[in-house]
């Protein structure tokens, strides 16, 4: 460890962090987590003594290994390293960092590249779900250059398509873990849903806000954040998540009518800061609620019709489009377009190792 640990720093979607081979990290979880805290520079609001970017979206880790599961290429464990607390948690997936796992696996020789597009089948260890990533590999090599554009990341890059199946109840045991599409919590009606990410959906107007405010304005609203956190703590056990006071889930999403032609507008707390955009799997959960009759989101949403729907989930940086396939009103699978970019490949160091 004194010589550092091999690591590739990558942007995946609208997040970035360190991607490690599992074999390069300590086997002991406590030692691993301490190492990652020191690598990121946590706990410290500036993360000045580490690689973290002083934001939950830039303090993330992916751990990858060759899979022994039939039909699966690699196993991926996501770890959220808190910025200002001494916490490393595996309580959630991250679909943004997931989009970097395909290119990483190919570059590290875990998956053999094909001539044009290489599919990488990923087992998401956090929730036991499968994702299929389509990575551009012209000439048998990963390319990061391309014309795909996503809101929340500057410029253009090569597209990475992420397809999700069987994500309902991935963390909570069922799509609507409380057994109801609407619950009354702290005198507020909420929808608790888990289609890849545990999310509590709240109507923005119930909190005296429009729901299209800037991230900075909402982050500065201390009373709003206190009310949202009180609800989050109470719904944790109802969603089969237990005590969530030190967990990064559930995410809390304020919804309102979309202003820019999309399906629905969102402002998501992750959980204590307002997200600059919205997480990939968070968007999947919100889009699922938007097309499900009876939820908080349904009457506010414009979802179109048919068994395949393109659902633009608006957020502070633009929108994220979820393509949902439905049958009998139920969402069967979803797919999203992301991009990724390799930032550096080298070695990172902890203070004490």
C-alpha positions as a Markdown table, in Angstrom:
| # | Residue | x | y | z |
|---|---|---|---|---|
| 1 | Unk | 0.0 | 0.0 | 0.0 |
| 2 | Unk | 2.9 | 2.4 | 0.6 |
| 3 | Unk | 3.5 | 2.3 | -3.2 |
| 4 | Unk | -0.1 | 3.3 | -3.8 |
| 5 | Unk | -3.0 | 1.3 | -5.3 |
| 6 | Unk | -3.8 | 1.0 | -9.0 |
| 7 | Unk | -6.9 | 3.1 | -9.9 |
| 8 | Unk | -8.6 | 4.6 | -12.9 |
| 9 | Unk | -10.4 | 7.9 | -12.2 |
| 10 | Unk | -13.4 | 8.2 | -14.5 |
| 11 | Unk | -16.4 | 10.3 | -15.2 |
| 12 | Unk | -19.5 | 8.2 | -15.6 |
| 13 | Unk | -22.6 | 10.2 | -16.6 |
| 14 | Unk | -22.9 | 13.1 | -14.3 |
| 15 | Unk | -20.7 | 11.6 | -11.5 |
| 16 | Unk | -17.0 | 10.8 | -11.2 |
| 17 | Unk | -14.8 | 8.7 | -9.0 |
| 18 | Unk | -12.2 | 6.0 | -8.6 |
| 19 | Unk | -12.6 | 2.6 | -10.3 |
| 20 | Unk | -10.6 | -0.2 | -8.7 |
| 21 | Unk | -10.1 | -3.9 | -9.4 |
| 22 | Unk | -11.3 | -5.7 | -6.4 |
| 23 | Unk | -8.0 | -7.6 | -6.1 |
| 24 | Unk | -6.1 | -4.4 | -5.5 |
| 25 | Unk | -8.1 | -3.3 | -2.5 |
| 26 | Unk | -7.9 | -4.7 | 1.1 |
| 27 | Unk | -10.0 | -7.8 | 1.7 |
| 28 | Unk | -11.0 | -6.6 | 5.1 |
| 29 | Unk | -14.0 | -4.2 | 4.7 |
| 30 | Unk | -13.0 | -1.9 | 7.6 |
| 31 | Unk | -9.5 | -1.5 | 6.2 |
| 32 | Unk | -10.9 | -1.0 | 2.7 |
| 33 | Unk | -13.3 | 1.7 | 3.8 |
| 34 | Unk | -10.6 | 3.5 | 5.8 |
| 35 | Unk | -8.4 | 3.5 | 2.7 |
| 36 | Unk | -11.1 | 4.9 | 0.6 |
| 37 | Unk | -11.9 | 7.6 | 3.1 |
| 38 | Unk | -8.3 | 8.7 | 3.0 |
| 39 | Unk | -8.1 | 8.5 | -0.7 |
| 40 | Unk | -11.1 | 10.8 | -1.0 |
| 41 | Unk | -10.0 | 13.1 | 1.9 |
| 42 | Unk | -13.1 | 12.5 | 4.0 |
| 43 | Unk | -14.4 | 13.6 | 6.4 |
| 44 | Unk | -13.8 | 17.2 | 5.3 |
| 45 | Unk | -16.2 | 19.5 | 3.5 |
| 46 | Unk | -13.4 | 20.5 | 1.0 |
| 47 | Unk | -11.8 | 17.0 | 0.8 |
| 48 | Unk | -8.6 | 19.0 | 0.5 |
| 49 | Unk | -6.4 | 16.1 | 1.5 |
| 50 | Unk | -7.7 | 13.7 | -1.1 |
| 51 | Unk | -9.1 | 13.1 | -4.6 |
| 52 | Unk | -12.8 | 13.9 | -3.8 |
| 53 | Unk | -14.4 | 16.9 | -5.3 |
| 54 | Unk | -16.2 | 18.2 | -2.2 |
| 55 | Unk | -19.5 | 16.9 | -3.5 |
| 56 | Unk | -21.3 | 13.5 | -3.2 |
| 57 | Unk | -21.3 | 13.3 | -7.0 |
| 58 | Unk | -17.5 | 13.3 | -7.1 |
| 59 | Unk | -16.8 | 11.1 | -4.1 |
| 60 | Unk | -17.8 | 7.8 | -5.5 |
| 61 | Unk | -16.1 | 4.4 | -6.0 |
| 62 | Unk | -16.6 | 1.4 | -8.3 |
| 63 | Unk | -15.0 | -2.0 | -7.4 |
| 64 | Unk | -14.9 | -4.4 | -10.4 |
| 65 | Unk | -14.0 | -8.1 | -10.7 |
| 66 | Unk | -14.3 | -10.8 | -13.3 |
| 67 | Unk | -17.6 | -12.6 | -12.6 |
| 68 | Unk | -18.1 | -16.3 | -11.9 |
| 69 | Unk | -21.8 | -16.0 | -12.7 |
| 70 | Unk | -23.2 | -17.6 | -15.8 |
| 71 | Unk | -23.9 | -15.1 | -18.6 |
| 72 | Unk | -22.3 | -12.3 | -16.6 |
| 73 | Unk | -19.0 | -10.6 | -17.5 |
| 74 | Unk | -18.1 | -8.6 | -14.4 |
| 75 | Unk | -19.4 | -7.9 | -10.9 |
| 76 | Unk | -19.6 | -4.2 | -9.9 |
| 77 | Unk | -19.8 | -3.0 | -6.3 |
| 78 | Unk | -20.7 | 0.7 | -5.9 |
| 79 | Unk | -19.5 | 2.5 | -2.8 |
| 80 | Unk | -20.5 | 6.1 | -1.8 |
| 81 | Unk | -17.9 | 7.8 | 0.2 |
| 82 | Unk | -19.5 | 10.6 | 2.3 |
| 83 | Unk | -17.8 | 14.0 | 2.1 |
| 84 | Unk | -18.2 | 15.3 | 5.6 |
| 85 | Unk | -18.8 | 12.1 | 7.5 |
| 86 | Unk | -16.6 | 9.1 | 8.2 |
| 87 | Unk | -19.0 | 6.8 | 6.2 |
| 88 | Unk | -18.6 | 4.5 | 3.3 |
| 89 | Unk | -21.8 | 2.8 | 2.3 |
| 90 | Unk | -22.9 | 0.1 | -0.2 |
| 91 | Unk | -26.6 | 0.8 | 0.5 |
| 92 | Unk | -27.3 | 1.9 | -3.1 |
| 93 | Unk | -26.5 | 1.4 | -6.8 |
| 94 | Unk | -25.1 | 4.1 | -9.0 |
| 95 | Unk | -26.2 | 4.1 | -12.6 |
| 96 | Unk | -23.9 | 7.0 | -13.5 |
| 97 | Unk | -20.7 | 5.3 | -12.3 |
| 98 | Unk | -22.1 | 2.1 | -13.9 |
| 99 | Unk | -21.7 | 3.7 | -17.3 |
| 100 | Unk | -17.9 | 3.8 | -16.7 |
| 101 | Unk | -17.7 | 0.1 | -15.7 |
| 102 | Unk | -18.1 | -1.2 | -19.3 |
| 103 | Unk | -15.2 | 0.8 | -20.7 |
| 104 | Unk | -13.1 | 0.1 | -17.7 |
| 105 | Unk | -13.7 | -3.7 | -17.9 |
| 106 | Unk | -12.7 | -3.7 | -21.6 |
| 107 | Unk | -9.6 | -1.6 | -21.0 |
| 108 | Unk | -8.5 | -3.8 | -18.2 |
| 109 | Unk | -8.9 | -7.0 | -20.3 |
| 110 | Unk | -11.8 | -8.4 | -18.3 |
| 111 | Unk | -14.0 | -8.3 | -21.5 |
| 112 | Unk | -12.7 | -8.8 | -25.0 |
| 113 | Unk | -13.7 | -5.9 | -27.3 |
| 114 | Unk | -15.6 | -6.6 | -30.5 |
| 115 | Unk | -15.2 | -4.7 | -33.8 |
| 116 | Unk | -17.8 | -2.0 | -33.4 |
| 117 | Unk | -19.9 | -2.2 | -30.3 |
| 118 | Unk | -19.1 | -4.4 | -27.3 |
| 119 | Unk | -21.8 | -5.5 | -24.8 |
| 120 | Unk | -20.8 | -5.8 | -21.2 |
| 121 | Unk | -23.1 | -7.7 | -18.9 |
| 122 | Unk | -22.7 | -6.4 | -15.3 |
| 123 | Unk | -24.0 | -7.9 | -12.1 |
| 124 | Unk | -24.6 | -5.0 | -9.7 |
| 125 | Unk | -23.6 | -6.4 | -6.3 |
| 126 | Unk | -25.4 | -3.8 | -4.2 |
| 127 | Unk | -28.8 | -5.1 | -5.3 |
| 128 | Unk | -28.2 | -8.3 | -7.2 |
| 129 | Unk | -29.5 | -6.9 | -10.5 |
| 130 | Unk | -28.2 | -7.2 | -14.1 |
| 131 | Unk | -27.4 | -4.3 | -16.4 |
| 132 | Unk | -26.3 | -4.6 | -20.1 |
| 133 | Unk | -23.9 | -1.9 | -21.3 |
| 134 | Unk | -23.3 | -1.2 | -24.9 |
| 135 | Unk | -19.8 | 0.4 | -25.4 |
| 136 | Unk | -18.4 | 1.8 | -28.6 |
| 137 | Unk | -15.3 | -0.1 | -29.6 |
| 138 | Unk | -14.4 | 0.7 | -33.2 |
| 139 | Unk | -11.5 | -1.4 | -34.4 |
| 140 | Unk | -11.6 | -3.4 | -31.2 |
| 141 | Unk | -10.6 | -0.5 | -28.8 |
| 142 | Unk | -12.7 | 1.7 | -26.5 |
| 143 | Unk | -13.3 | 5.2 | -27.7 |
| 144 | Unk | -14.4 | 8.0 | -25.5 |
| 145 | Unk | -14.9 | 10.5 | -28.4 |
| 146 | Unk | -18.3 | 10.9 | -29.9 |
| 147 | Unk | -21.3 | 13.0 | -30.6 |
| 148 | Unk | -23.5 | 12.0 | -27.7 |
| 149 | Unk | -24.5 | 14.7 | -25.3 |
| 150 | Unk | -26.1 | 14.4 | -21.8 |
| 151 | Unk | -27.4 | 17.2 | -19.6 |
| 152 | Unk | -25.1 | 17.7 | -16.6 |
| 153 | Unk | -21.9 | 17.0 | -18.4 |
| 154 | Unk | -20.1 | 19.4 | -20.8 |
| 155 | Unk | -19.3 | 18.7 | -24.4 |
| 156 | Unk | -19.9 | 15.4 | -26.2 |
| 157 | Unk | -18.6 | 11.9 | -25.9 |
| 158 | Unk | -19.1 | 8.3 | -27.0 |
| 159 | Unk | -22.5 | 6.9 | -26.1 |
| 160 | Unk | -22.9 | 4.2 | -23.5 |
| 161 | Unk | -26.4 | 2.6 | -23.5 |
| 162 | Unk | -27.5 | 1.1 | -20.2 |
| 163 | Unk | -30.4 | -1.4 | -20.2 |
| 164 | Unk | -31.9 | -2.5 | -16.9 |
| 165 | Unk | -34.2 | -5.4 | -16.3 |
| 166 | Unk | -35.9 | -6.9 | -13.1 |
| 167 | Unk | -34.9 | -3.9 | -11.0 |
| 168 | Unk | -38.2 | -3.6 | -9.1 |
| 169 | Unk | -37.6 | -3.9 | -5.4 |
| 170 | Unk | -33.9 | -4.2 | -5.8 |
| 171 | Unk | -33.1 | -2.7 | -2.4 |
| 172 | Unk | -36.5 | -2.7 | -0.6 |
| 173 | Unk | -38.0 | -6.1 | -1.7 |
| 174 | Unk | -40.8 | -4.8 | -3.8 |
| 175 | Unk | -41.6 | -1.9 | -6.2 |
| 176 | Unk | -43.9 | -0.2 | -3.6 |
| 177 | Unk | -42.3 | -1.5 | -0.4 |
| 178 | Unk | -44.9 | 0.0 | 2.0 |
| 179 | Unk | -47.6 | -2.0 | 0.2 |
| 180 | Unk | -49.3 | 1.2 | -1.0 |
| 181 | Unk | -48.7 | 3.7 | -3.8 |
| 182 | Unk | -49.4 | 6.6 | -1.4 |
| 183 | Unk | -48.6 | 6.9 | 2.3 |
| 184 | Unk | -49.2 | 9.7 | 4.8 |
| 185 | Unk | -46.0 | 10.6 | 6.6 |
| 186 | Unk | -45.4 | 13.7 | 8.8 |
| 187 | Unk | -48.8 | 15.0 | 7.5 |
| 188 | Unk | -47.6 | 14.8 | 3.9 |
| 189 | Unk | -48.6 | 12.4 | 1.1 |
| 190 | Unk | -45.7 | 10.5 | -0.3 |
| 191 | Unk | -45.0 | 7.7 | -2.8 |
| 192 | Unk | -42.2 | 5.2 | -1.7 |
| 193 | Unk | -40.9 | 3.4 | -4.7 |
| 194 | Unk | -37.9 | 1.2 | -5.6 |
| 195 | Unk | -37.2 | 0.4 | -9.3 |
| 196 | Unk | -33.5 | 0.2 | -9.0 |
| 197 | Unk | -33.1 | 3.1 | -6.5 |
| 198 | Unk | -35.2 | 3.7 | -3.3 |
| 199 | Unk | -36.9 | 7.0 | -3.8 |
| 200 | Unk | -39.5 | 8.9 | -1.8 |
| 201 | Unk | -41.6 | 11.1 | -4.2 |
| 202 | Unk | -43.0 | 14.3 | -2.8 |
| 203 | Unk | -45.1 | 17.0 | -4.4 |
| 204 | Unk | -43.1 | 20.2 | -4.3 |
| 205 | Unk | -46.2 | 22.4 | -3.6 |
| 206 | Unk | -46.7 | 20.5 | -0.4 |
| 207 | Unk | -43.5 | 22.1 | 0.9 |
| 208 | Unk | -44.2 | 25.6 | -0.2 |
| 209 | Unk | -41.8 | 25.5 | -3.2 |
| 210 | Unk | -42.5 | 25.5 | -6.9 |
| 211 | Unk | -40.1 | 22.6 | -7.6 |
| 212 | Unk | -38.1 | 24.3 | -10.4 |
| 213 | Unk | -35.9 | 26.4 | -8.1 |
| 214 | Unk | -32.1 | 26.2 | -8.5 |
| 215 | Unk | -30.1 | 23.7 | -6.7 |
| 216 | Unk | -28.4 | 26.5 | -4.7 |
| 217 | Unk | -31.7 | 28.0 | -3.6 |
| 218 | Unk | -33.1 | 24.6 | -2.3 |
| 219 | Unk | -29.8 | 23.8 | -0.6 |
| 220 | Unk | -30.0 | 27.0 | 1.3 |
| 221 | Unk | -33.6 | 26.3 | 2.5 |
| 222 | Unk | -32.8 | 24.9 | 5.9 |
| 223 | Unk | -36.4 | 24.5 | 6.9 |
| 224 | Unk | -37.3 | 22.6 | 3.7 |
| 225 | Unk | -34.3 | 20.2 | 4.2 |
| 226 | Unk | -35.2 | 19.6 | 7.8 |
| 227 | Unk | -38.8 | 18.6 | 6.9 |
| 228 | Unk | -37.6 | 16.3 | 4.1 |
| 229 | Unk | -35.1 | 14.6 | 6.4 |
| 230 | Unk | -37.7 | 14.0 | 9.1 |
| 231 | Unk | -39.8 | 12.2 | 6.5 |
| 232 | Unk | -36.8 | 10.3 | 5.2 |
| 233 | Unk | -36.0 | 9.0 | 8.7 |
| 234 | Unk | -39.6 | 7.9 | 9.3 |
| 235 | Unk | -40.0 | 6.1 | 6.0 |
| 236 | Unk | -36.7 | 4.2 | 6.3 |
| 237 | Unk | -38.2 | 1.3 | 8.3 |
| 238 | Unk | -41.4 | 1.4 | 6.2 |
| 239 | Unk | -39.3 | 0.8 | 3.1 |
| 240 | Unk | -37.5 | -2.1 | 4.7 |
| 241 | Unk | -34.3 | 0.0 | 4.9 |
| 242 | Unk | -34.1 | 0.2 | 8.7 |
| 243 | Unk | -32.5 | 3.2 | 10.3 |
| 244 | Unk | -31.4 | 5.4 | 7.4 |
| 245 | Unk | -29.8 | 8.2 | 9.5 |
| 246 | Unk | -26.4 | 7.2 | 8.3 |
| 247 | Unk | -27.4 | 5.9 | 4.9 |
| 248 | Unk | -27.5 | 7.5 | 1.5 |
| 249 | Unk | -30.9 | 6.1 | 0.7 |
| 250 | Unk | -33.7 | 6.6 | 0.2 |
| 251 | Unk | -33.3 | 9.6 | -2.2 |
| 252 | Unk | -35.9 | 12.3 | -1.7 |
| 253 | Unk | -37.4 | 13.8 | -4.9 |
| 254 | Unk | -39.7 | 16.8 | -5.2 |
| 255 | Unk | -41.8 | 16.6 | -8.3 |
| 256 | Unk | -43.8 | 19.2 | -10.2 |
| 257 | Unk | -45.2 | 19.7 | -13.7 |
| 258 | Unk | -42.4 | 19.8 | -16.4 |
| 259 | Unk | -41.8 | 23.2 | -17.9 |
| 260 | Unk | -39.7 | 22.3 | -20.9 |
| 261 | Unk | -41.9 | 19.7 | -22.6 |
| 262 | Unk | -40.7 | 16.7 | -20.5 |
| 263 | Unk | -42.6 | 14.1 | -18.6 |
| 264 | Unk | -42.1 | 15.5 | -15.1 |
| 265 | Unk | -39.8 | 18.0 | -13.3 |
| 266 | Unk | -37.6 | 16.9 | -10.3 |
| 267 | Unk | -35.4 | 18.2 | -7.6 |
| 268 | Unk | -33.7 | 15.3 | -5.7 |
| 269 | Unk | -31.9 | 15.3 | -2.4 |
| 270 | Unk | -29.1 | 12.7 | -2.2 |
| 271 | Unk | -30.0 | 12.7 | 0.7 |
| 272 | Unk | -28.8 | 16.0 | 2.3 |
| 273 | Unk | -27.8 | 18.1 | -0.7 |
| 274 | Unk | -29.8 | 18.9 | -3.8 |
| 275 | Unk | -28.6 | 16.9 | -6.8 |
| 276 | Unk | -27.2 | 18.9 | -9.7 |
| 277 | Unk | -29.2 | 16.6 | -12.0 |
| 278 | Unk | -30.7 | 13.2 | -11.0 |
| 279 | Unk | -29.2 | 9.7 | -10.6 |
| 280 | Unk | -29.8 | 7.2 | -13.4 |
| 281 | Unk | -31.6 | 4.7 | -11.3 |
| 282 | Unk | -33.4 | 7.5 | -9.4 |
| 283 | Unk | -34.7 | 8.7 | -12.8 |
| 284 | Unk | -35.9 | 5.1 | -13.5 |
| 285 | Unk | -37.8 | 5.0 | -10.2 |
| 286 | Unk | -39.3 | 8.5 | -10.8 |
| 287 | Unk | -40.3 | 7.6 | -14.4 |
| 288 | Unk | -41.9 | 4.4 | -13.1 |
| 289 | Unk | -44.0 | 6.4 | -10.6 |
| 290 | Unk | -44.9 | 8.9 | -13.3 |
| 291 | Unk | -46.6 | 6.1 | -15.4 |
| 292 | Unk | -48.2 | 4.4 | -12.5 |
| 293 | Unk | -51.8 | 5.5 | -11.7 |
| 294 | Unk | -52.4 | 6.5 | -8.1 |
| 295 | Unk | -48.9 | 7.8 | -7.3 |
| 296 | Unk | -48.0 | 11.3 | -6.2 |
| 297 | Unk | -46.2 | 11.8 | -9.6 |
| 298 | Unk | -49.0 | 10.4 | -11.9 |
| 299 | Unk | -51.3 | 13.5 | -12.0 |
| 300 | Unk | -48.4 | 15.8 | -12.6 |
| 301 | Unk | -46.8 | 13.8 | -15.4 |
| 302 | Unk | -47.1 | 13.8 | -19.2 |
| 303 | Unk | -46.3 | 10.2 | -20.2 |
| 304 | Unk | -47.9 | 9.6 | -23.5 |
| 305 | Unk | -49.3 | 6.2 | -24.3 |
| 306 | Unk | -48.3 | 2.8 | -25.7 |
| 307 | Unk | -46.1 | 0.0 | -24.5 |
| 308 | Unk | -42.9 | 1.9 | -25.2 |
| 309 | Unk | -42.6 | 5.4 | -23.9 |
| 310 | Unk | -39.9 | 8.0 | -24.0 |
| 311 | Unk | -40.0 | 9.8 | -20.6 |
| 312 | Unk | -37.9 | 12.9 | -20.2 |
| 313 | Unk | -37.3 | 13.5 | -16.5 |
| 314 | Unk | -36.4 | 17.2 | -16.0 |
| 315 | Unk | -33.8 | 18.2 | -13.4 |
| 316 | Unk | -31.7 | 21.3 | -12.5 |
| 317 | Unk | -29.2 | 20.7 | -15.3 |
| 318 | Unk | -31.6 | 19.7 | -18.1 |
| 319 | Unk | -33.3 | 16.3 | -18.5 |
| 320 | Unk | -32.6 | 12.6 | -18.5 |
| 321 | Unk | -34.6 | 10.5 | -20.9 |
| 322 | Unk | -35.8 | 7.0 | -19.8 |
| 323 | Unk | -37.1 | 4.6 | -22.4 |
| 324 | Unk | -39.6 | 2.4 | -20.7 |
| 325 | Unk | -41.2 | -0.8 | -22.0 |
| 326 | Unk | -44.6 | -1.5 | -20.4 |
| 327 | Unk | -47.1 | -4.3 | -20.4 |
| 328 | Unk | -50.5 | -4.1 | -18.6 |
| 329 | Unk | -49.4 | -0.8 | -17.1 |
| 330 | Unk | -46.3 | -2.3 | -15.5 |
| 331 | Unk | -42.7 | -1.3 | -16.4 |
| 332 | Unk | -40.8 | -4.3 | -17.7 |
| 333 | Unk | -37.5 | -2.8 | -18.6 |
| 334 | Unk | -35.8 | 0.6 | -19.0 |
| 335 | Unk | -32.9 | 1.9 | -21.0 |
| 336 | Unk | -30.9 | 5.2 | -20.7 |
| 337 | Unk | -28.2 | 6.9 | -22.7 |
| 338 | Unk | -25.1 | 7.9 | -20.7 |
| 339 | Unk | -21.5 | 8.8 | -21.6 |
| 340 | Unk | -18.2 | 8.2 | -19.8 |
| 341 | Unk | -14.6 | 9.4 | -20.0 |
| 342 | Unk | -11.3 | 8.2 | -18.6 |
| 343 | Unk | -9.6 | 11.0 | -16.6 |
| 344 | Unk | -6.5 | 9.3 | -15.4 |
| 345 | Unk | -5.0 | 5.9 | -14.9 |
| 346 | Unk | -2.3 | 5.5 | -12.2 |
| 347 | Unk | -1.9 | 5.0 | -8.5 |
| 348 | Unk | -3.6 | 6.7 | -5.5 |
| 349 | Unk | -2.3 | 6.9 | -2.0 |
| 350 | Unk | -3.8 | 7.0 | 1.5 |
| 351 | Unk | -2.2 | 8.8 | 4.4 |
| 352 | Unk | -1.6 | 5.8 | 6.7 |
| 353 | Unk | -1.0 | 3.0 | 4.2 |
